[in-house]
Amino acid sequence: MWIFWLVLAVALVVVEIFTVSFYALWLAIAAGLAAISAALWPGLIWLQILIAAVVALVMVPLTPAITRKWNRRSPGYKDARIDVVGKTAVVVQEIGPNRLGIGKVDGAGDWSATASGSDPLPEGAKVVVEAVNGTILSVKPAPPSSSQPDS
C-alpha cells in the first residue's frame, strides 16, 4: 500500500509544478505521510487514510492565508488594486455610470471601468481612478491641468 501512496504523492508534486497553487502540494505531503505510515504499519489502512485526510483537511483551507503572507514578504510585492487608485487613465471605450467601458491606466494597462458620476465619459477623456471593485475601476473626470496659459 505504501507504493500507492508514494505514486500518488509524486503525481501530485508533478501537478503542483504545473499549477503552482499549493493545493496539490499539501495533498502530496498528505500522501507522502500516508506512505510513511503504510511502510511502518502496513496493516493499519485506516491510519493511513486518517493521516492523509487530517493533513489535507488542515492545510487546504489554510492555503489562501499562507500564500498571501508569503507574497507580502516577497521583494517587490505590490497589490495591483492599491497601485492604480489615484492614477490617471485615458478612456479607450466610452464609460458610463451604469455601463462598463475601458480605461487605459498609466503603467497598468487596460481595465474595465464605470463612471462614479452621473455623466458618461467620452473616448479620449482623461480620468482619475477612485476605487477598485474586483477587476472594475471606478473613475471620475480628471481635474483640468494647470499647464494651460491664463488669459
BATORTI-952416 format. One record per atom (N, C-alpha, C, CB): residue in one letter; x, y, z. Coordinates in steps of 0.02 Angstrom, whole numbers, padded with zeros to 5 digits, always signed. Atoms other than C-alpha are relative to their C-alpha. Glycine has a CB too. Layout:
BEGIN
AXYZ;...
END
This chain:
BEGIN
M+00041-00060+00000;M+00000+00000+00000;M+00043+00063+00000;M-00047+00000+00060;W-00043-00059-00002;W+00146+00118+00031;W+00019+00023-00070;W+00062-00014+00041;I-00017-00018+00069;I+00186+00111-00156;I-00056+00043-00031;I+00012-00063-00044;F+00057-00039+00024;F+00011+00175-00197;F+00005+00072+00025;F-00066-00031+00024;W-00005-00067-00029;W+00033+00323-00078;W+00059+00039-00029;W+00006-00004+00076;L-00059-00033+00027;L+00207+00360-00144;L-00011+00022-00072;L+00060-00048+00003;V+00015-00018+00069;V+00150+00358-00327;V-00049+00059-00001;V-00031-00060-00039;L+00048-00055-00005;L+00004+00471-00279;L+00036+00065+00020;L-00056-00016+00051;A-00037-00059-00022;A+00122+00591-00190;A+00042+00028-00057;A+00046-00018+00060;V-00042-00024+00056;V+00240+00601-00340;V-00045+00031-00054;V+00041-00059-00030;A+00047-00027+00050;A+00093+00627-00459;A-00025+00069+00021;A-00059-00048-00011;L+00024-00064-00024;L+00028+00769-00350;L+00055+00053-00001;L-00028-00006+00070;V-00055-00047+00006;V+00200+00850-00346;V+00006+00024-00072;V+00067-00032+00024;V-00002-00020+00071;V+00200+00848-00537;V-00057+00048-00016;V-00004-00063-00045;V+00057-00045+00010;V+00027+00927-00537;V+00016+00069+00030;V-00065-00029+00032;E-00018-00063-00033;E+00090+01060-00415;E+00050+00040-00041;E+00028-00013+00070;I-00050-00035+00042;I+00237+01101-00528;I-00034+00038-00056;I+00051-00051-00029;F+00034-00032+00056;F+00117+01143-00668;F-00054+00050+00021;F-00031-00052-00043;T+00054-00046-00021;T-00017+01232-00566;T+00025+00055+00047;T-00054-00038+00034;V-00028-00047-00049;V+00086+01321-00430;V-00055+00031+00043;V+00040+00055-00036;S+00055-00026-00041;S-00068+01336-00320;S+00007-00018+00074;S-00065-00027-00026;F-00013+00026-00067;F-00002+01248-00163;F-00052-00051+00022;F+00001+00056+00049;Y+00050+00050-00021;Y-00162+01144-00151;Y+00026-00070-00013;Y-00066+00011-00038;A-00026+00067+00016;A-00083+00995-00239;A+00061-00017+00044;A+00018-00004-00074;L-00058+00011-00043;L+00074+01018-00132;L-00022-00029+00067;L+00039+00065+00011;W+00024+00025-00065;W-00025+00992+00029;W-00026-00071-00007;W-00055+00046+00028;L+00025+00067+00011;L-00110+00840-00044;L+00058-00049-00011;L-00048-00002-00061;A-00060+00042+00010;A+00061+00772-00098;A+00033-00015+00067;A+00050+00034-00048;I-00028+00011-00067;I+00127+00796+00079;I-00043-00049+00039;I+00007+00067+00038;A+00045+00047-00035;A-00027+00708+00148;A+00010-00071-00025;A-00073+00021-00010;A-00011+00067+00028;A+00000+00562+00029;A+00069-00026+00020;A-00006+00001-00076;G-00067+00021-00021;G+00186+00558+00074;G+00000-00025+00072;G+00049+00057-00008;L+00005+00021-00070;L+00146+00548+00260;L-00038-00066+00006;L-00033+00054+00042;A+00037+00064+00000;A+00020+00411+00224;A+00045-00056-00025;A-00063+00005-00045;A-00047+00051+00024;A+00157+00317+00127;A+00047-00021+00056;A+00041+00027-00061;I-00045+00016-00057;I+00272+00329+00279;I-00037-00044+00051;I+00026+00065+00034;S+00038+00040-00048;S+00134+00264+00393;S-00015-00069-00028;S-00066+00036+00019;A+00012+00066+00031;A+00097+00123+00269;A+00063-00043+00003;A-00022+00009-00073;A-00062+00039-00005;A+00281+00072+00271;A+00012-00022+00072;A+00060+00042-00025;L-00011+00017-00070;L+00286+00075+00462;L-00052-00048+00028;L+00001+00063+00042;W+00055+00040-00024;W+00116-00003+00495;W-00044-00023-00059;W-00043+00040+00052;P+00034+00019+00062;P+00061-00095+00337;P-00073-00023+00009;P+00038-00055-00033;G+00068+00026-00010;G-00097-00171+00412;G-00051+00053+00020;G+00001-00053+00051;L+00046-00051-00026;L-00171-00008+00476;L-00019+00049-00056;L+00033+00038+00059;I+00021-00042+00057;I-00252+00060+00317;I-00041+00059+00026;I-00041-00041-00051;W+00040-00055-00028;W-00373+00163+00422;W+00044+00057+00025;W-00045-00025+00057;L-00046-00051-00024;L-00224+00255+00498;L+00030+00040-00058;L+00057-00033+00041;Q-00027-00034+00059;Q-00151+00294+00327;Q-00051+00050-00028;Q+00018-00052-00055;I+00053-00043+00026;I-00317+00365+00268;I-00012+00058+00048;I-00065-00039-00011;L+00010-00052-00050;L-00339+00461+00430;L+00055+00053-00003;L-00002-00030+00070;I-00056-00047+00004;I-00165+00540+00418;I-00006+00044-00063;I+00068-00037+00000;A+00008-00038+00062;A-00192+00590+00236;A-00058+00049+00005;A-00010-00048-00059;A+00059-00043-00005;A-00365+00660+00273;A+00012+00059+00047;A-00060-00040+00023;V-00011-00054-00048;V-00312+00760+00426;V+00047+00052-00028;V+00028-00029+00066;V-00048-00049+00028;V-00161+00839+00341;V-00034+00040-00055;V+00062-00037-00028;A+00033-00036+00055;A-00264+00882+00186;A-00054+00048+00026;A-00032-00050-00048;L+00054-00042-00026;L-00412+00949+00286;L+00025+00059+00041;L-00047-00041+00041;V-00028-00056-00038;V-00299+01058+00393;V+00035+00049-00047;V+00049-00025+00053;M-00042-00044+00041;M-00183+01126+00257;M-00038+00034-00057;M+00056-00040-00029;V+00034-00030+00059;V-00301+01155+00108;V-00037+00064+00018;V-00048-00051-00030;P+00033-00063-00016;P-00411+01284+00197;P+00048+00057+00020;P-00049-00011+00056;L-00049-00052-00019;L-00255+01375+00258;L+00039+00028-00058;L+00048-00028+00051;T-00040-00020+00058;T-00182+01394+00083;T-00006+00074-00017;T-00020-00041-00060;P+00002-00072+00017;P-00250+01569+00044;P+00037+00044+00050;P-00073+00022-00005;A-00034-00040-00050;A-00186+01640+00208;A+00076-00008-00005;A-00024-00018+00070;I-00071+00013+00005;I-00016+01558+00188;I+00030+00034-00061;I+00014-00075-00002;T-00027-00029+00061;T+00008+01616+00008;T-00001+00076+00003;T-00039-00024-00061;R+00001-00073-00008;R-00046+01795+00049;R+00058+00023+00043;R-00067+00023+00031;K-00055-00018-00046;K+00080+01800+00192;K+00067-00004-00037;K+00000-00046+00062;W-00063+00007+00037;W+00221+01735+00080;W+00006+00053-00054;W+00005-00069-00031;N-00003-00050+00053;N+00176+01854-00062;N+00016+00069+00027;N-00066+00002-00038;R-00012-00067-00028;R+00177+02007+00050;R+00072+00009+00023;R-00047+00013+00058;R-00069-00004-00022;R+00351+01965+00113;R+00049-00004-00059;R+00016-00055+00050;S-00044+00006+00058;S+00418+01941-00064;S+00025+00069-00020;S-00037-00034-00059;P-00026-00065+00022;P+00532+02080-00127;P-00039+00025-00060;P+00076-00006-00016;G+00035-00030+00056;G+00440+02197-00242;G-00074-00014-00004;G+00032-00022-00063;Y+00071+00015+00002;Y+00266+02137-00196;Y-00041+00063+00001;Y-00020-00046+00058;K+00047-00056+00000;K+00130+02261-00242;K-00068-00028-00017;K+00022+00055-00051;D+00068+00018+00016;D-00056+02238-00240;D-00023+00046-00056;D-00047+00004+00063;A+00017-00040+00058;A-00112+02297-00412;A-00061+00044+00013;A-00013-00045-00060;R+00059-00040-00014;R-00279+02357-00343;R+00017+00064+00037;R-00051-00040+00040;I-00019-00059-00038;I-00196+02476-00221;I+00042+00045-00045;I+00039-00020+00063;D-00047-00037+00042;D-00069+02529-00351;D-00034+00045-00050;D+00044-00048-00036;V+00031-00041+00052;V-00194+02601-00477;V-00044+00056+00028;V-00041-00044-00045;V+00043-00053-00028;V-00301+02706-00358;V+00039+00065+00001;V-00024-00019+00072;G-00032-00065+00003;G-00260+02889-00388;G+00037+00012-00065;G+00047+00008+00057;K-00035-00008+00064;K-00177+02858-00556;K-00047+00028-00053;K+00030-00067-00024;T+00040-00026+00055;T-00235+02943-00714;T-00007-00054-00054;T+00032+00064-00030;A+00013+00047+00054;A-00308+02849-00860;A-00032+00038-00058;A-00047-00058+00023;V+00032-00027+00060;V-00373+02883-01035;V-00056-00048-00019;V+00051+00011-00060;V+00056+00041+00018;V-00544+02822-01087;V+00011-00027-00071;V-00067+00040+00004;V-00010+00033+00064;V-00523+02696-01229;V-00068-00016-00032;V+00042-00065+00008;Q+00069+00012+00022;Q-00707+02649-01242;Q-00045+00036+00049;Q-00017-00078-00003;E+00042-00042-00042;E-00844+02765-01176;E-00021-00036+00064;E-00062+00022-00038;I+00017+00027-00065;I-00877+02739-00991;I-00062+00037+00026;I+00060+00008+00051;G+00061-00029-00027;G-01050+02767-00917;G-00007-00017+00073;G-00061-00024-00039;P+00009+00014-00071;P-01112+02771-00737;P-00027-00070+00013;P-00047+00051+00029;N+00027+00068-00009;N-01207+02607-00760;N+00019-00044-00059;N-00076+00003+00007;R-00021+00037+00059;R-01114+02544-00912;R+00076-00006+00000;R-00025+00034-00065;L-00072+00010+00002;L-00942+02467-00922;L+00031+00029-00063;L+00017-00074+00006;G-00041-00022+00055;G-00812+02547-01031;G+00071-00023+00014;G-00003+00077-00010;I-00069+00020-00010;I-00624+02531-01044;I+00043+00062+00009;I+00026-00043-00060;G-00048-00053-00012;G-00489+02643-00972;G+00070-00027+00000;G-00015+00036+00066;K-00071+00021+00002;K-00302+02633-01003;K+00036+00039+00055;K+00032+00014-00071;V-00032-00030-00058;V-00213+02666-00838;V+00075+00005-00014;V-00013-00041+00064;D-00072-00011+00009;D-00037+02739-00844;D+00039-00055+00036;D+00021+00069+00026;G-00043+00052-00028;G+00082+02593-00817;G-00035-00063+00023;G+00036+00029+00057;A+00035+00060-00024;A-00055+02465-00779;A-00046-00031-00052;A-00041+00017+00061;G+00038+00032+00054;G-00138+02427-00946;G-00074+00019+00000;G+00006-00073+00004;D+00071-00012+00009;D-00321+02419-00995;D-00041-00033+00055;D-00023-00025-00068;W+00044+00025-00053;W-00456+02398-00862;W-00072+00015-00019;W+00018+00033+00068;S+00071-00015+00005;S-00645+02385-00864;S-00014+00054+00052;S-00045-00063+00011;A+00013-00056-00046;A-00717+02541-00783;A-00072+00024-00005;A+00048+00057-00015;T+00064-00035-00001;T-00876+02630-00733;T+00013+00071+00026;T-00053-00037+00045;A-00006-00070-00022;A-00901+02816-00705;A-00032+00007+00069;A-00033+00049-00051;S+00028-00010-00066;S-00928+02870-00525;S-00052+00055+00001;S+00055+00015+00051;G+00049-00054+00005;G-01027+03024-00578;G-00060-00021-00042;G+00031+00062-00031;S+00060+00015+00038;S-01191+03036-00673;S+00009+00009-00075;S-00057+00042+00023;D-00011-00013+00071;D-01116+03090-00840;D+00046-00053-00030;D+00030+00070-00010;P-00045+00047+00034;P-01039+02972-00968;P+00067+00035-00015;P-00032-00026-00065;L-00066-00026+00015;L-00854+02993-01003;L+00018-00022-00071;L+00054-00025+00052;P-00012+00018+00070;P-00814+03001-01190;P+00069-00029-00012;P-00010+00061-00044;E-00064+00028+00021;E-00674+02911-01279;E+00052+00056-00004;E-00006-00037-00068;G-00054-00049+00001;G-00509+03003-01256;G+00003+00045+00061;G-00006+00042-00061;A+00002-00043-00059;A-00560+03089-01093;A+00052-00024+00051;A-00070+00000+00031;K-00046+00017-00054;K-00434+03096-00951;K-00041-00010+00063;K+00054+00057+00010;V+00036+00016-00061;V-00495+03016-00790;V+00049-00019+00054;V-00051-00057-00012;V-00040+00020-00058;V-00431+02976-00615;V-00035-00059+00032;V+00009+00060+00051;V+00027+00060-00031;V-00455+02806-00533;V-00016+00017+00073;V+00049-00060-00005;E+00020-00012-00069;E-00554+02825-00371;E+00002-00063+00042;E-00070+00029+00002;A+00004+00062-00038;A-00576+02643-00320;A+00003-00059-00047;A-00066-00002+00042;V-00002+00063+00037;V-00558+02463-00374;V-00049-00048+00034;V+00072-00030-00002;N+00048+00050-00024;N-00702+02339-00355;N+00012-00063-00040;N-00074+00025-00007;G-00019+00061+00036;G-00632+02169-00403;G+00047+00018-00056;G-00063-00036-00028;T-00041-00019+00058;T-00567+02199-00579;T-00030+00059-00037;T+00008-00059-00048;I+00033-00058+00031;I-00676+02351-00616;I+00018+00063+00037;I-00077-00010-00002;L-00019-00064-00030;L-00616+02528-00587;L-00060+00046+00004;L+00056+00033-00040;S+00047-00056-00004;S-00724+02672-00529;S+00040+00062-00013;S-00037+00002+00070;V-00039-00058+00021;V-00664+02830-00615;V-00042+00063-00001;V+00031-00012-00070;K+00033-00065+00005;K-00704+03015-00616;K+00041+00043-00048;K-00007+00034+00071;P-00039-00043+00046;P-00654+03153-00737;P+00061+00030+00036;P-00045+00057-00027;A-00060-00029-00029;A-00478+03215-00708;A-00008+00076+00004;A+00063-00018-00043;P+00005-00073-00003;P-00463+03396-00650;P+00038+00031-00058;P+00029+00026+00068;P-00035-00031+00056;P-00412+03516-00787;P+00073+00014+00020;P-00036+00067-00022;S-00071-00010-00016;S-00223+03529-00799;S+00015+00074+00005;S+00045-00032-00054;S-00018-00071-00011;S-00144+03690-00739;S+00055+00023-00048;S+00022+00011+00072;S-00054-00019+00046;S-00019+03691-00882;S-00024+00045-00056;S+00031-00062-00030;Q+00026-00044+00052;Q-00136+03793-00993;Q+00012+00072+00021;Q-00076-00013-00013;P-00014-00070-00017;P-00091+03979-01003;P-00064+00036+00021;P+00033+00036-00059;D+00057-00040-00022;D-00205+04100-00911;D-00012+00055-00052;D+00012+00032+00072;S+00015-00052+00048;S-00296+04225-01021;S-00025+00063+00033;S-00049-00023-00050;
END
